[in-house]
Amino acid sequence: MPSISFTHKFGSIYEDKQYNMNHSLYIMYVNKDVRENIYKIDIRPLINKINFKDKLNRNGKEFTLQDRSKAIYFESPQFIFLIFEKNDLQYLLGIYREVSNVETPETLVRIANSVE
């Protein structure tokens, strides 16, 4: 987990019953007193993965995880993200950009390395 504090956590599972695709688990951590403290995790099967390789061409950065797999770091207007694949799943970790001065890309890499 990031070192910022959280007071609440939420989760939901999305199942696309019409097309039987895009299934995912969404988890969000927030702090009711510090609105900038937001951390989110999206997990989906690799058969439903989203391609983020184009982010490397737009100021993204590639990191090598401890298991030698690759992770892609990129920034959006509101979040900083790290995306990686492990155990037939795609993980997207995101931290609200307003706390990116506290939580660095290396924090997201550390979290990614902790996934077994």
N, C-alpha and C positions, 0 to 999 in steps of 0.2 A: 504494500500500500504506500501511496505517497505520504510524506511527512506532515502534510497539512491536516487539520482536524475536520472531522465529520460528525454530524449529529443524527443523520438519517440515511438509510439506504433503501433503494427501491429496485425491483426487478420485474421483468415481464418476458414472456416467451411469445414470439410471433410465429405463427404457422399459417402459411399461405395455402388454405384448403382448396382454393379454386385452381391454382396452377401447380400445387405440390412442389413449390420451390421457395427460395428466400427465407427458409426457416432460420430463426436466430434467437439468441438469448441476449437480453439487454439488461445491464446492471448500472445503476447510477448512485453515487455517493454525493451528498450535499451537506451543507452546514446552514442551519436556519439563522444563525447569527452573523455569519460571514458569507455573504452571497457569492463571492468569488471562488469559494472552495467547492469546486465541482470536479468530480472524477468519474469517467464513464468507461464501461467495458462492453464491447459487442463481440459475441462469439457466434460463429456460424460454421456449418460443415463446409469442407473445401469444395464440395460439388456445387455449393451456392456462393462461393467466394466472389468478392468484388476485386477487380483489378486496379491496383494503385501504382503500378510501375511508372505511369506518366508523371507522378509526383516527383520522381527523381529529376526530371527535366525542368521542374519549376521550383528550384531551390530546395528540393528534398535532399535527404542524406541517407546513405545506406550504412547500417551497423551490422557487425557480425556477432551473433549470440554465442554463448559458451558451447552450444552443441554444433557450432559452425553453420547454422542456418542463418539466413539473412532477414533483417528487419528494415522497414522503410520508415523514416521519420519525416514528417512534413507538418506545415502550419496552415491553418485556415484562419479566416478573420476572427473566429471566436475561440478556437481550440488548437492545442498542439497535439499531434497524434503519433503513435507508433503502431505499425501493423506488422504482424508476423504470422507464420504458420507453424503449427506443432500438433502432432498426433491427429492428423486428418481434420484439424480445425483451423479456422482463421480467426485471429484475435485482433481487435482494434482497441487500443488503449488511448484515452483522451483526457487531457487536463485543461481546464479553462485557461485561456491565454493570460488573463489578469494575474494568475499566480505562477506564470512561467518563469518569473525572476526567482522564485523560490524552488520550483520543481523544474529540473533540467531534462534534456533528452536522456542523459545518463540515468536519471531516476527511472524513466520508462524502460530503458534497457535492463536495468536491475530487476524491475518487476517482471519483464519478459523472461529473463533468465531463471526466475523462480517458478515458472510454470512447468509442471512435469507432465 
